Amino acid sequence: RKEVEQDPGPFNVPEGATVAFNCTYSNSASQSFFWYRQDCRKEPKLLMSVYSSGNEDGRFTAQLNRASQYISLLIRDSKLSDSATYLCVVILTGRRALTFGSGTRLQVQP
Amino acid sequence: DAGITQSPRHKVTETGTPVTLRCHQTENHRYMYWYRQDPGHGLRLIHYSYGVKDTDKGEVSDGYSVSRSKTEDFLLTLESATSSQTSVYFCAISESAGQNYGYTFGSGTRLTVV
């Protein structure tokens, strides 16, 4: 079983739609959580960290549910420029590196 | 943007030949990482370094070795390249391995082993 699992998609949504991605992690000792964004043939870039209390950055809202071991990302009012792959990332306690999910592809259509 | 560069950006090599990829940073960050990315697998950790001459294995380290003789350079070597090592390789740097520190990635090296 993969340590971090995501629905690969693709999610095809119209501009202006709200879309949500979920991610589950298998190790309850995971200590830090992030969403990264990766454009086609580019490097991953940090979108936002995820905190237990939930956090928001403009149109993006991230939630963490430690009891159920899942992380979510909500994108409101989708833009064409949001089209990318969204990577769920965790840091396991005692590890010194990021562990990635395989990513969820989003395609926002005009 | 953080100063991190990878070289070469693209490489085609033959099976059985040695290959070295270079990651160079100007941020003086302690941690450096090598990941590979393949369809359906996301990014997987190959090796990482937590200081000069201090390295450790990741989840897919077989067939790879690394060296870090200077803070700014982290080299990844494929001693004898195989077709299964065809991939996109990303280097990353981080000031700390702890939570809430940003990891910055290089632009990647696209390696094809024929």
Backbone of each chain as ProteinMPNN parsed JSONL, in Angstrom:
{"seq_chain_A": "RKEVEQDPGPFNVPEGATVAFNCTYSNSASQSFFWYRQDCRKEPKLLMSVYSSGNEDGRFTAQLNRASQYISLLIRDSKLSDSATYLCVVILTGRRALTFGSGTRLQVQP", "coords_chain_A": {"N_chain_A": [[0.852, -1.19, 0.0], [0.571, 2.197, -0.851], [2.156, 4.942, 0.782], [1.058, 7.455, 0.644], [-1.893, 8.301, -0.841], [-3.688, 9.228, -3.733], [-6.441, 10.2, -5.778], [-5.967, 9.829, -9.164], [-7.295, 11.289, -11.101], [-8.147, 12.419, -14.443], [-9.567, 15.515, -13.244], [-12.002, 17.201, -14.753], [-13.184, 20.349, -15.065], [-15.426, 23.157, -15.369], [-14.581, 26.61, -15.892], [-14.788, 28.665, -12.995], [-15.956, 26.803, -11.395], [-16.193, 24.887, -8.325], [-13.87, 22.736, -6.897], [-12.774, 19.736, -5.331], [-10.117, 17.955, -3.836], [-9.031, 14.897, -2.439], [-6.833, 13.198, -0.199], [-5.209, 10.43, 1.165], [-3.283, 9.184, 3.892], [-1.082, 6.696, 5.113], [0.398, 6.367, 7.404], [0.113, 6.995, 10.717], [1.889, 8.453, 12.142], [2.684, 10.563, 10.679], [3.771, 13.889, 10.334], [3.806, 16.415, 9.154], [2.225, 18.308, 6.577], [1.448, 18.965, 3.194], [0.411, 20.7, 0.232], [1.471, 20.52, -3.039], [1.996, 22.037, -6.202], [2.227, 21.073, -9.583], [3.146, 21.953, -12.718], [2.859, 20.984, -16.174], [5.661, 19.194, -17.171], [7.31, 20.603, -15.499], [8.96, 21.625, -12.405], [7.872, 20.599, -9.082], [6.035, 22.879, -7.019], [5.598, 24.552, -3.941], [2.35, 24.849, -2.808], [0.663, 25.186, -0.553], [0.948, 24.826, 3.007], [-0.547, 22.487, 5.275], [-2.643, 22.668, 7.993], [-3.799, 21.49, 11.193], [-5.988, 22.924, 12.067], [-7.082, 23.784, 9.803], [-6.664, 25.784, 6.891], [-6.541, 28.725, 4.849], [-5.947, 30.171, 1.692], [-6.528, 32.641, -0.181], [-8.351, 31.575, -2.871], [-8.03, 28.976, -2.202], [-8.425, 26.276, 0.011], [-7.282, 24.309, 2.636], [-7.58, 21.277, 4.427], [-7.103, 19.189, 7.271], [-7.56, 16.005, 8.544], [-6.799, 14.304, 11.133], [-7.696, 12.079, 12.563], [-9.004, 10.489, 10.691], [-7.035, 10.341, 8.869], [-6.743, 11.862, 6.487], [-6.324, 14.366, 3.965], [-7.417, 17.367, 2.533], [-8.028, 19.428, -0.332], [-9.502, 22.336, -1.402], [-10.635, 24.107, -4.124], [-11.891, 27.111, -5.056], [-13.953, 28.914, -7.415], [-12.643, 28.241, -9.933], [-9.867, 28.794, -12.111], [-8.554, 29.032, -15.45], [-5.819, 28.952, -15.267], [-5.396, 27.362, -13.099], [-5.126, 24.812, -13.916], [-3.312, 21.941, -13.608], [-1.155, 19.519, -12.002], [-1.843, 18.33, -8.805], [-0.128, 17.708, -5.929], [-0.112, 15.705, -3.127], [1.541, 15.82, -0.095], [3.555, 14.505, 2.508], [5.378, 14.605, 5.608], [6.948, 12.174, 7.345], [7.161, 11.308, 10.777], [10.378, 11.317, 12.124], [11.548, 10.955, 9.69], [13.464, 12.548, 7.161], [12.636, 13.691, 4.843], [10.433, 14.556, 2.113], [7.408, 12.792, 1.424], [5.651, 11.771, -1.332], [2.377, 11.79, -2.817], [0.95, 10.362, -5.817], [-0.256, 12.278, -7.292], [-2.927, 14.436, -8.455], [-4.609, 15.206, -11.323], [-5.77, 18.228, -12.628], [-7.934, 19.764, -14.889], [-9.015, 22.7, -16.044], [-11.644, 23.984, -17.833], [-12.605, 26.208, -20.487]], "CA_chain_A": [[0.0, 0.0, 0.0], [1.342, 3.417, -0.896], [2.046, 5.723, 2.002], [0.198, 8.593, 0.355], [-2.709, 7.921, -1.995], [-4.551, 10.234, -4.322], [-7.162, 9.879, -7.007], [-5.169, 10.458, -10.215], [-8.087, 12.12, -11.995], [-8.213, 13.875, -14.327], [-10.781, 16.225, -12.919], [-12.292, 18.21, -15.778], [-14.208, 21.233, -14.519], [-15.533, 24.43, -16.086], [-14.157, 27.819, -15.164], [-15.731, 29.129, -11.987], [-16.433, 25.69, -10.563], [-15.477, 24.515, -7.105], [-13.396, 21.357, -7.006], [-12.099, 19.281, -4.115], [-9.283, 16.765, -3.92], [-8.706, 14.264, -1.175], [-5.596, 12.427, -0.147], [-5.118, 9.676, 2.408], [-1.94, 8.748, 4.237], [-1.214, 5.439, 5.857], [1.171, 6.362, 8.636], [-0.447, 7.955, 11.664], [2.98, 9.258, 12.697], [2.983, 11.687, 9.79], [3.764, 15.082, 11.176], [3.647, 17.658, 8.398], [1.405, 18.042, 5.409], [1.537, 20.048, 2.216], [-0.018, 20.545, -1.154], [2.348, 21.088, -4.049], [1.433, 22.125, -7.549], [3.221, 20.797, -10.619], [2.722, 22.172, -14.095], [3.372, 19.968, -17.1], [7.094, 19.213, -17.473], [7.981, 21.554, -14.614], [9.213, 21.118, -11.069], [6.824, 20.875, -8.09], [6.177, 24.109, -6.232], [4.746, 24.545, -2.767], [1.11, 25.607, -2.891], [0.363, 25.586, 0.811], [1.038, 23.863, 4.086], [-1.864, 22.093, 5.787], [-2.627, 22.659, 9.446], [-4.927, 20.776, 11.785], [-7.126, 23.831, 12.217], [-7.515, 24.201, 8.47], [-6.132, 27.075, 6.506], [-7.057, 29.248, 3.594], [-5.081, 31.119, 0.987], [-7.306, 33.089, -1.323], [-9.383, 30.633, -3.336], [-7.608, 27.63, -1.818], [-8.606, 25.913, 1.412], [-6.759, 22.979, 2.954], [-8.057, 20.713, 5.691], [-6.435, 17.974, 7.733], [-8.313, 15.197, 9.492], [-5.826, 13.331, 11.649], [-8.375, 10.857, 13.001], [-9.278, 9.674, 9.504], [-5.804, 10.342, 8.089], [-6.862, 12.392, 5.15], [-6.063, 15.778, 3.716], [-8.217, 17.821, 1.402], [-7.762, 20.742, -0.94], [-10.683, 22.876, -2.061], [-10.358, 25.265, -4.985], [-13.126, 27.817, -5.431], [-13.876, 29.806, -8.574], [-11.501, 27.725, -10.703], [-9.359, 29.558, -13.252], [-7.816, 28.224, -16.428], [-4.443, 28.845, -14.786], [-5.308, 26.354, -12.037], [-4.865, 23.517, -14.551], [-2.008, 21.445, -13.164], [-1.249, 18.342, -11.141], [-1.734, 18.711, -7.399], [0.563, 16.644, -5.225], [-0.272, 15.632, -1.685], [2.88, 15.526, 0.412], [3.642, 14.414, 3.96], [6.667, 14.275, 6.231], [6.735, 11.209, 8.407], [7.981, 11.526, 11.962], [11.645, 10.6, 12.087], [12.125, 11.013, 8.354], [13.994, 13.866, 6.837], [12.331, 13.99, 3.454], [9.03, 14.566, 1.724], [6.834, 11.621, 0.773], [4.671, 12.297, -2.273], [1.377, 11.038, -3.537], [1.236, 10.349, -7.251], [-0.799, 13.493, -7.894], [-4.258, 14.512, -9.058], [-4.556, 16.173, -12.433], [-6.929, 19.109, -12.796], [-8.036, 20.497, -16.139], [-10.098, 23.67, -16.017], [-12.008, 24.234, -19.23], [-13.343, 27.488, -20.683]], "C_chain_A": [[0.885, 1.236, 0.0], [1.119, 4.219, 0.386], [1.138, 6.93, 1.848], [-0.58, 8.278, -0.921], [-3.62, 9.058, -2.428], [-5.284, 9.654, -5.507], [-6.415, 10.572, -8.148], [-5.94, 11.405, -11.126], [-8.02, 11.587, -13.417], [-9.589, 14.373, -13.892], [-10.942, 17.303, -13.988], [-13.443, 19.064, -15.289], [-14.273, 22.506, -15.345], [-14.976, 25.564, -15.229], [-15.231, 28.237, -14.173], [-16.235, 28.044, -11.062], [-15.604, 25.584, -9.284], [-15.103, 23.047, -7.217], [-12.63, 20.996, -5.739], [-11.315, 18.01, -4.392], [-9.07, 16.21, -2.521], [-7.438, 13.441, -1.312], [-5.622, 11.67, 1.179], [-3.673, 9.253, 2.645], [-2.032, 7.597, 5.219], [-0.55, 5.468, 7.228], [0.661, 7.429, 9.591], [0.618, 8.835, 12.298], [3.381, 10.414, 11.785], [2.833, 12.986, 10.556], [3.533, 16.38, 10.438], [3.008, 17.339, 7.063], [1.413, 19.26, 4.489], [0.754, 19.689, 0.967], [1.004, 21.257, -2.03], [1.593, 21.101, -5.369], [2.556, 21.847, -8.548], [2.6, 21.026, -11.99], [3.433, 21.18, -15.001], [4.855, 20.204, -17.402], [7.868, 20.265, -16.662], [8.22, 20.914, -13.248], [8.032, 21.39, -10.146], [7.115, 22.172, -7.351], [5.167, 24.087, -5.095], [3.532, 25.43, -2.99], [0.734, 26.118, -1.499], [0.639, 24.454, 1.774], [-0.379, 23.59, 4.582], [-1.767, 21.966, 7.29], [-3.895, 22.007, 9.975], [-6.177, 21.645, 11.89], [-7.712, 24.234, 10.872], [-6.951, 25.56, 8.138], [-6.536, 27.424, 5.087], [-6.044, 30.214, 3.004], [-5.813, 31.531, -0.273], [-8.4, 32.109, -1.679], [-9.118, 29.196, -2.875], [-7.797, 27.415, -0.315], [-8.117, 24.492, 1.623], [-7.271, 22.548, 4.318], [-7.284, 19.443, 5.992], [-7.342, 17.278, 8.735], [-7.39, 14.085, 9.975], [-6.487, 12.013, 12.04], [-8.611, 9.913, 11.826], [-8.09, 9.612, 8.565], [-6.058, 10.759, 6.652], [-6.702, 13.903, 5.145], [-6.9, 16.18, 2.511], [-7.738, 19.18, 0.917], [-9.003, 21.153, -1.702], [-10.258, 24.096, -2.864], [-11.696, 25.862, -5.402], [-12.88, 28.67, -6.656], [-12.671, 29.453, -9.458], [-11.166, 28.628, -11.892], [-8.652, 28.602, -14.212], [-6.394, 27.969, -15.94], [-4.279, 27.861, -13.626], [-5.033, 24.963, -12.616], [-3.441, 23.077, -14.255], [-2.242, 20.113, -12.469], [-0.992, 18.779, -9.709], [-1.23, 17.5, -6.609], [0.342, 16.769, -3.728], [1.048, 15.13, -1.1], [2.862, 15.48, 1.935], [5.103, 14.248, 4.375], [6.355, 13.342, 7.392], [7.659, 11.525, 9.579], [9.251, 10.687, 11.876], [12.282, 10.572, 10.712], [12.525, 12.435, 8.048], [13.667, 14.266, 5.42], [10.834, 13.971, 3.237], [8.638, 13.226, 1.113], [5.644, 12.099, -0.048], [3.593, 11.289, -2.627], [1.672, 11.149, -5.029], [0.576, 11.502, -7.997], [-2.187, 13.326, -8.464], [-4.228, 15.589, -10.124], [-5.872, 16.915, -12.539], [-6.835, 19.807, -14.138], [-9.257, 21.397, -16.046], [-10.384, 24.095, -17.452], [-12.803, 25.53, -19.367], [-14.833, 27.237, -20.922]], "O_chain_A": [[1.844, 1.314, 0.768], [0.047, 4.18, 0.988], [0.519, 7.376, 2.814], [0.017, 8.018, -1.965], [-4.232, 9.746, -1.611], [-4.803, 8.727, -6.159], [-6.244, 11.79, -8.107], [-5.348, 12.219, -11.835], [-7.847, 10.38, -13.59], [-10.616, 13.741, -14.14], [-10.112, 18.204, -14.105], [-14.557, 18.569, -15.116], [-13.28, 22.896, -15.96], [-14.916, 25.47, -14.003], [-16.426, 28.173, -14.465], [-16.875, 28.334, -10.051], [-14.494, 26.107, -9.18], [-15.93, 22.215, -7.589], [-11.935, 21.826, -5.153], [-11.784, 17.109, -5.087], [-8.946, 16.956, -1.549], [-7.04, 13.049, -2.409], [-6.02, 12.226, 2.203], [-2.932, 8.995, 1.696], [-2.942, 7.533, 6.045], [-0.899, 4.682, 8.109], [0.763, 8.624, 9.311], [0.3, 9.848, 12.921], [4.313, 11.157, 12.091], [1.891, 13.164, 11.329], [3.101, 17.36, 11.044], [3.207, 16.267, 6.492], [1.387, 20.407, 4.933], [0.478, 18.521, 0.695], [1.355, 22.415, -1.804], [0.692, 20.299, -5.613], [3.682, 22.318, -8.385], [1.636, 20.359, -12.364], [4.466, 20.614, -14.645], [5.243, 21.288, -17.837], [8.923, 20.744, -17.077], [7.748, 19.812, -12.971], [7.263, 22.319, -10.395], [8.267, 22.521, -7.093], [4.026, 23.656, -5.268], [3.66, 26.61, -3.318], [0.516, 27.312, -1.294], [0.574, 23.279, 1.414], [-1.295, 24.375, 4.335], [-0.915, 21.244, 7.808], [-4.925, 21.975, 9.302], [-7.297, 21.141, 11.809], [-8.718, 24.94, 10.81], [-6.782, 26.399, 9.023], [-6.827, 26.563, 4.257], [-5.38, 30.966, 3.716], [-5.732, 30.86, -1.303], [-9.285, 31.842, -0.866], [-9.921, 28.303, -3.144], [-7.397, 28.237, 0.51], [-8.489, 23.581, 0.884], [-7.38, 23.354, 5.242], [-6.868, 18.719, 5.088], [-7.834, 17.906, 9.673], [-7.223, 13.062, 9.311], [-5.896, 10.947, 11.866], [-8.44, 8.7, 11.944], [-8.133, 8.899, 7.562], [-5.634, 10.083, 5.714], [-6.908, 14.598, 6.14], [-7.062, 15.398, 1.574], [-7.132, 19.959, 1.654], [-9.498, 20.408, -2.548], [-9.603, 25.0, -2.345], [-12.523, 25.195, -6.024], [-11.756, 29.1, -6.916], [-11.794, 30.286, -9.688], [-12.048, 29.147, -12.576], [-8.216, 27.515, -13.831], [-5.833, 26.899, -16.172], [-3.157, 27.561, -13.218], [-4.737, 24.034, -11.865], [-2.481, 23.762, -14.611], [-3.373, 19.641, -12.36], [-0.04, 19.509, -9.434], [-1.831, 16.425, -6.626], [0.585, 17.823, -3.14], [1.6, 14.132, -1.563], [2.229, 16.318, 2.578], [5.944, 13.809, 3.591], [5.596, 13.684, 8.299], [8.797, 11.956, 9.389], [9.198, 9.491, 11.588], [13.448, 10.2, 10.583], [11.99, 13.392, 8.608], [14.359, 15.105, 4.844], [10.07, 13.45, 4.05], [9.415, 12.605, 0.387], [4.739, 12.75, 0.475], [3.853, 10.089, -2.725], [2.528, 11.927, -5.45], [0.813, 11.69, -9.191], [-2.581, 12.242, -8.897], [-3.869, 16.737, -9.861], [-6.946, 16.314, -12.539], [-5.798, 20.37, -14.489], [-10.39, 20.921, -15.979], [-9.486, 24.509, -18.186], [-13.572, 25.899, -18.479], [-15.597, 28.185, -21.103]]}, "seq_chain_B": "DAGITQSPRHKVTETGTPVTLRCHQTENHRYMYWYRQDPGHGLRLIHYSYGVKDTDKGEVSDGYSVSRSKTEDFLLTLESATSSQTSVYFCAISESAGQNYGYTFGSGTRLTVV", "coords_chain_B": {"N_chain_B": [[13.542, 33.566, -6.727], [14.798, 30.535, -5.205], [18.262, 29.684, -5.303], [18.954, 27.174, -7.206], [20.244, 24.831, -9.318], [20.212, 22.401, -11.9], [22.169, 20.073, -13.704], [23.031, 17.894, -16.441], [20.25, 19.341, -18.34], [18.925, 17.718, -20.078], [19.548, 14.388, -21.098], [20.739, 11.749, -23.07], [21.676, 8.445, -22.931], [23.617, 5.428, -23.236], [22.761, 2.047, -22.387], [24.481, 0.642, -19.669], [26.483, 2.512, -19.446], [28.238, 4.91, -17.381], [26.704, 7.588, -15.561], [26.515, 10.916, -14.447], [24.702, 13.173, -12.562], [24.26, 16.57, -11.725], [23.62, 18.699, -8.971], [23.356, 21.965, -7.957], [23.549, 24.475, -5.509], [22.961, 27.784, -4.267], [22.175, 28.665, -1.868], [23.102, 27.854, 0.545], [21.863, 25.842, 1.984], [21.273, 23.179, 4.274], [20.161, 20.643, 3.718], [19.867, 18.401, 1.028], [18.365, 16.771, -1.77], [17.65, 13.961, -3.876], [15.252, 13.07, -6.176], [13.24, 10.865, -8.178], [10.925, 10.916, -10.87], [8.249, 9.201, -12.146], [5.674, 8.125, -14.399], [2.59, 7.548, -12.77], [3.775, 7.028, -10.354], [4.487, 9.252, -8.93], [6.772, 11.398, -7.149], [9.703, 9.89, -6.051], [11.958, 9.207, -3.45], [15.442, 9.073, -3.819], [18.149, 9.385, -2.781], [19.415, 11.297, -0.019], [20.97, 14.18, 1.493], [22.31, 15.38, 4.52], [24.27, 17.069, 5.192], [27.71, 18.017, 4.544], [29.365, 15.312, 3.235], [27.596, 13.663, 4.534], [25.206, 11.374, 3.98], [22.193, 9.592, 3.055], [20.107, 6.745, 2.343], [17.22, 6.616, 0.199], [13.919, 5.505, -0.729], [14.24, 4.274, -3.212], [16.942, 3.519, -3.858], [18.647, 1.652, -5.019], [21.149, 0.996, -7.406], [22.036, 3.534, -7.618], [24.338, 6.065, -6.58], [25.612, 8.627, -4.385], [27.259, 11.769, -3.816], [28.598, 14.268, -1.676], [30.668, 16.641, -1.414], [30.969, 19.272, -1.019], [29.091, 21.957, 0.415], [27.438, 23.161, -1.485], [27.105, 21.426, -3.661], [25.614, 18.474, -4.915], [25.906, 15.328, -6.016], [24.582, 12.9, -8.204], [25.046, 9.61, -9.131], [24.789, 7.204, -11.631], [26.003, 4.182, -11.826], [26.081, 2.207, -13.774], [24.117, 2.585, -16.224], [20.684, 1.668, -16.654], [17.765, 0.733, -18.584], [15.543, 0.976, -16.992], [16.085, 3.13, -15.458], [15.495, 5.314, -16.88], [13.999, 8.371, -16.634], [12.614, 11.299, -14.999], [14.615, 13.39, -13.166], [14.701, 15.05, -10.138], [16.214, 17.497, -8.176], [16.241, 18.708, -4.826], [16.243, 21.259, -2.296], [16.564, 22.163, 1.162], [16.271, 24.163, 4.061], [15.863, 23.045, 6.51], [14.903, 19.81, 7.73], [12.601, 19.663, 9.041], [9.169, 20.321, 9.989], [7.045, 22.481, 8.09], [8.974, 23.842, 6.682], [10.017, 25.114, 3.636], [10.582, 23.263, 0.734], [12.602, 23.492, -2.013], [12.626, 22.95, -5.447], [14.758, 21.915, -8.127], [14.861, 22.425, -11.728], [14.813, 20.023, -12.988], [16.131, 17.005, -14.523], [15.997, 15.382, -17.492], [16.366, 12.157, -18.214], [17.262, 9.712, -20.522], [17.696, 6.358, -21.112], [19.033, 4.294, -23.436]], "CA_chain_B": [[13.589, 32.107, -6.606], [15.989, 29.978, -4.584], [19.276, 29.354, -6.274], [19.231, 25.751, -7.372], [20.338, 24.476, -10.73], [20.552, 21.015, -12.209], [22.788, 19.869, -15.01], [22.441, 18.582, -17.587], [18.796, 19.377, -18.341], [18.512, 16.541, -20.844], [20.663, 13.509, -21.457], [20.467, 10.416, -23.617], [22.875, 7.644, -22.734], [23.433, 4.018, -23.575], [22.771, 1.077, -21.301], [25.793, 0.2, -19.218], [27.434, 3.615, -19.283], [28.054, 5.684, -16.148], [26.102, 8.907, -15.744], [26.49, 11.729, -13.238], [23.865, 14.362, -12.586], [24.741, 17.527, -10.743], [22.722, 19.676, -8.378], [24.141, 23.039, -7.382], [22.724, 25.472, -4.827], [23.655, 28.973, -3.774], [21.416, 29.081, -0.679], [23.771, 27.344, 1.747], [20.958, 24.994, 2.741], [21.911, 21.964, 4.781], [19.595, 19.412, 3.173], [19.704, 18.26, -0.414], [17.64, 15.532, -2.065], [17.427, 13.531, -5.247], [14.028, 12.318, -6.421], [12.912, 10.537, -9.541], [9.492, 10.959, -11.111], [7.79, 8.328, -13.223], [4.201, 8.119, -14.479], [1.899, 6.66, -11.844], [4.506, 6.844, -9.088], [4.829, 10.495, -8.255], [8.2, 11.562, -6.881], [10.237, 8.932, -5.09], [13.255, 9.625, -2.942], [16.56, 8.189, -4.151], [19.109, 9.622, -1.704], [19.441, 12.667, 0.443], [22.148, 14.567, 2.262], [22.03, 16.302, 5.613], [25.49, 17.818, 5.449], [28.85, 17.582, 3.741], [29.758, 13.907, 3.431], [26.538, 12.933, 5.247], [24.135, 11.024, 3.059], [21.412, 8.436, 3.454], [19.33, 6.184, 1.242], [15.783, 6.755, 0.143], [13.157, 4.285, -1.001], [14.606, 3.657, -4.499], [18.36, 3.846, -3.959], [19.426, 0.636, -5.731], [21.674, 1.408, -8.7], [22.441, 4.938, -7.53], [25.19, 6.515, -5.494], [25.656, 10.083, -4.3], [28.38, 12.348, -3.083], [28.475, 15.68, -1.336], [31.966, 17.066, -0.891], [30.815, 20.696, -0.703], [27.708, 22.282, 0.758], [26.636, 23.595, -2.622], [26.978, 20.436, -4.738], [25.148, 17.112, -4.584], [26.012, 14.588, -7.264], [23.917, 11.603, -8.307], [25.729, 8.794, -10.131], [24.317, 5.895, -12.052], [27.278, 3.539, -12.151], [25.89, 1.487, -15.032], [22.728, 2.939, -16.477], [19.76, 0.678, -17.218], [16.574, 1.357, -19.17], [14.59, 1.268, -15.912], [16.473, 4.401, -14.866], [14.922, 6.396, -17.681], [13.112, 9.066, -15.713], [12.932, 12.704, -14.742], [15.268, 13.484, -11.871], [14.607, 16.357, -9.515], [16.956, 17.806, -6.966], [15.552, 19.653, -3.955], [17.014, 21.743, -1.16], [15.76, 22.635, 2.279], [17.063, 24.665, 5.172], [15.692, 22.093, 7.596], [14.035, 18.7, 7.349], [11.441, 19.689, 9.907], [7.891, 20.73, 9.433], [6.779, 23.848, 7.668], [10.048, 24.46, 5.917], [9.819, 24.912, 2.217], [11.539, 22.525, -0.074], [12.654, 24.085, -3.34], [13.077, 21.971, -6.43], [15.371, 22.319, -9.376], [14.014, 22.295, -12.916], [14.756, 18.625, -13.408], [16.971, 16.444, -15.591], [15.281, 14.313, -18.208], [17.368, 11.159, -18.61], [16.797, 8.581, -21.317], [18.709, 5.316, -21.263], [18.62, 3.5, -24.603]], "C_chain_B": [[14.877, 31.664, -5.944], [16.975, 29.561, -5.654], [19.568, 27.87, -6.304], [19.214, 25.432, -8.849], [20.747, 23.024, -10.871], [21.207, 20.962, -13.585], [23.144, 18.402, -15.207], [20.924, 18.633, -17.468], [18.22, 18.166, -19.069], [19.758, 15.701, -21.125], [20.114, 12.208, -21.994], [21.759, 9.634, -23.503], [22.571, 6.192, -23.06], [23.461, 3.143, -22.324], [24.194, 0.669, -20.97], [26.805, 1.307, -19.031], [27.196, 4.322, -17.957], [27.508, 7.08, -16.467], [26.149, 9.645, -14.404], [25.639, 12.963, -13.474], [24.309, 15.275, -11.452], [23.619, 18.449, -10.27], [23.58, 20.703, -7.658], [23.221, 24.065, -6.744], [23.589, 26.629, -4.343], [23.017, 29.482, -2.484], [22.062, 28.637, 0.629], [22.834, 26.508, 2.628], [21.649, 23.698, 3.127], [21.447, 20.711, 4.031], [19.471, 19.483, 1.648], [19.181, 16.871, -0.704], [17.688, 15.248, -3.566], [16.164, 12.674, -5.286], [13.995, 11.92, -7.894], [11.397, 10.546, -9.685], [9.147, 10.144, -12.339], [6.267, 8.338, -13.238], [3.609, 7.106, -13.506], [2.565, 6.483, -10.504], [4.756, 8.133, -8.347], [6.335, 10.617, -8.112], [8.617, 10.576, -5.805], [11.667, 9.3, -4.73], [14.33, 8.599, -3.254], [17.59, 8.22, -3.024], [18.919, 11.047, -1.217], [20.697, 12.916, 1.263], [21.743, 15.571, 3.333], [23.276, 17.048, 6.059], [26.599, 17.295, 4.56], [29.285, 16.19, 4.194], [28.746, 13.091, 4.219], [25.382, 12.658, 4.302], [23.388, 9.803, 3.585], [20.535, 8.002, 2.284], [17.863, 6.533, 1.363], [15.142, 5.431, -0.236], [13.556, 3.577, -2.295], [16.083, 3.89, -4.781], [19.184, 2.835, -4.763], [19.853, 1.134, -7.103], [22.154, 2.845, -8.74], [23.425, 5.136, -6.38], [25.234, 8.039, -5.522], [26.936, 10.511, -3.6], [28.116, 13.821, -2.83], [29.769, 16.105, -0.633], [31.967, 18.555, -0.538], [29.346, 20.965, -0.4], [26.863, 22.526, -0.479], [26.387, 22.546, -3.694], [26.573, 19.069, -4.226], [25.082, 16.357, -5.896], [25.285, 13.25, -7.153], [24.577, 10.829, -9.437], [25.0, 7.491, -10.365], [25.555, 5.165, -12.558], [27.223, 2.826, -13.498], [24.417, 1.621, -15.392], [21.933, 1.788, -17.092], [18.514, 1.406, -17.728], [15.548, 1.721, -18.09], [14.922, 2.579, -15.189], [16.127, 5.598, -15.762], [13.847, 7.076, -16.85], [13.411, 10.556, -15.754], [13.452, 12.793, -13.319], [15.189, 14.92, -11.364], [15.504, 16.406, -8.282], [16.13, 18.788, -6.14], [16.479, 20.061, -2.83], [16.064, 22.209, -0.07], [16.683, 23.099, 3.392], [17.015, 23.691, 6.349], [14.795, 20.979, 7.114], [12.734, 18.732, 8.127], [10.198, 20.252, 9.239], [7.886, 22.207, 9.064], [7.96, 24.568, 7.043], [9.83, 24.143, 4.45], [10.94, 24.121, 1.599], [11.471, 23.121, -1.477], [13.28, 23.099, -4.305], [13.784, 22.638, -7.596], [14.443, 22.013, -10.541], [13.983, 20.886, -13.487], [15.759, 18.279, -14.5], [16.204, 15.287, -16.211], [16.312, 13.35, -18.783], [16.707, 10.022, -19.365], [17.944, 7.607, -21.492], [18.243, 4.381, -22.38], [19.461, 2.225, -24.743]], "O_chain_B": [[15.916, 32.309, -6.084], [16.6, 29.146, -6.751], [20.356, 27.372, -5.499], [18.248, 25.745, -9.546], [21.52, 22.492, -10.074], [20.845, 21.704, -14.497], [23.521, 17.727, -14.249], [20.366, 18.012, -16.562], [17.157, 17.659, -18.711], [20.851, 16.22, -21.353], [19.164, 11.639, -21.458], [22.815, 10.102, -23.928], [21.411, 5.787, -23.146], [24.11, 3.475, -21.332], [25.004, 0.388, -21.854], [27.89, 1.062, -18.503], [26.071, 4.335, -17.457], [27.816, 7.664, -17.506], [25.857, 9.066, -13.357], [25.824, 13.696, -14.446], [24.683, 14.819, -10.371], [22.791, 18.911, -11.055], [24.432, 20.349, -6.843], [22.233, 24.484, -7.348], [24.775, 26.473, -4.053], [23.288, 30.604, -2.056], [21.603, 29.015, 1.706], [22.984, 26.465, 3.849], [22.5, 23.189, 2.397], [22.25, 19.823, 3.744], [19.035, 20.483, 1.078], [19.495, 15.913, 0.001], [17.755, 16.155, -4.395], [16.021, 11.702, -4.544], [14.632, 12.549, -8.74], [10.672, 10.226, -8.743], [9.681, 10.366, -13.425], [5.638, 8.537, -12.198], [4.06, 5.963, -13.425], [2.0, 5.861, -9.605], [5.212, 8.091, -7.204], [7.088, 10.006, -8.87], [7.958, 10.448, -4.774], [12.474, 9.655, -5.59], [14.162, 7.409, -2.992], [17.865, 7.198, -2.394], [18.342, 11.889, -1.906], [21.391, 11.984, 1.67], [20.951, 16.482, 3.093], [23.33, 17.59, 7.163], [26.452, 16.264, 3.903], [29.534, 15.943, 5.374], [29.013, 11.933, 4.541], [24.673, 13.57, 3.877], [23.884, 9.076, 4.445], [20.26, 8.776, 1.366], [17.331, 6.722, 2.457], [15.746, 4.369, -0.084], [13.246, 2.398, -2.467], [16.435, 4.409, -5.841], [20.313, 3.138, -5.149], [19.033, 1.633, -7.874], [22.625, 3.322, -9.773], [23.35, 4.465, -5.351], [24.936, 8.664, -6.54], [27.591, 9.736, -2.903], [27.506, 14.52, -3.64], [29.924, 15.944, 0.577], [32.861, 19.033, 0.16], [28.464, 20.273, -0.908], [25.695, 22.139, -0.519], [25.537, 22.752, -4.56], [27.112, 18.57, -3.238], [24.3, 16.701, -6.782], [25.368, 12.563, -6.135], [24.664, 11.317, -10.564], [24.644, 6.774, -9.43], [26.091, 5.507, -13.612], [28.188, 2.838, -14.262], [23.579, 0.856, -14.916], [22.435, 1.041, -17.931], [18.248, 2.547, -17.35], [14.775, 2.664, -18.258], [14.119, 3.074, -14.398], [16.434, 6.744, -15.432], [12.893, 6.433, -16.412], [14.324, 11.012, -16.442], [12.806, 12.327, -12.38], [15.556, 15.868, -12.059], [15.538, 15.482, -7.47], [15.401, 19.609, -6.697], [17.383, 19.317, -2.451], [14.925, 22.595, -0.332], [17.736, 22.509, 3.635], [17.99, 23.531, 7.084], [14.006, 21.173, 6.189], [11.852, 17.905, 7.892], [10.209, 20.609, 8.061], [8.601, 23.035, 9.629], [7.933, 25.79, 6.894], [9.494, 23.015, 4.09], [12.112, 24.31, 1.925], [10.39, 23.235, -2.054], [14.317, 22.496, -4.027], [13.461, 23.756, -7.995], [13.379, 21.42, -10.367], [13.192, 20.601, -14.386], [16.176, 19.13, -15.286], [15.817, 14.338, -15.528], [17.039, 13.686, -19.719], [15.721, 9.443, -18.909], [19.024, 7.972, -21.957], [17.187, 3.756, -22.278], [19.247, 1.443, -25.669]]}, "name": "protein", "num_of_chains": 2, "seq": "RKEVEQDPGPFNVPEGATVAFNCTYSNSASQSFFWYRQDCRKEPKLLMSVYSSGNEDGRFTAQLNRASQYISLLIRDSKLSDSATYLCVVILTGRRALTFGSGTRLQVQPDAGITQSPRHKVTETGTPVTLRCHQTENHRYMYWYRQDPGHGLRLIHYSYGVKDTDKGEVSDGYSVSRSKTEDFLLTLESATSSQTSVYFCAISESAGQNYGYTFGSGTRLTVV"}
